[in-house]
Amino acid sequence: MGFIGPVRAGPARAARRRRDDHRSNVKADTDDYRTSVPKVFAAGDMRRGQSLVVWAIREGRQCARAIDEMLMGAALPR
């Protein structure tokens, strides 16, 4: 069957995150990866669905930068 979307039970259900219209992936802003729940971020397969691993790595790094900006007020230089 392959990847059919994030698991809907556990933390994903408890956080009551909004989902997209396609595969019920967690909906997150593509600029800062924030979900509809404060201080909850989503990236990679959870946000965009099954894709190339290089996309997941890229989004993970960008998401980490967004979290750093939220926590510290600014991200470290690239």
PEPE-V746362 format. One record per helix or strand of 2 or more residues. SS is the DSSP state (H for helix, E for strand). FROM is the first residue (numbers start at 1). LEN is the number of residues. If there is no record, write none. Layout:
SS/FROM/LEN  SS/FROM/LEN
This chain:
H/11/5  H/45/4  H/53/20
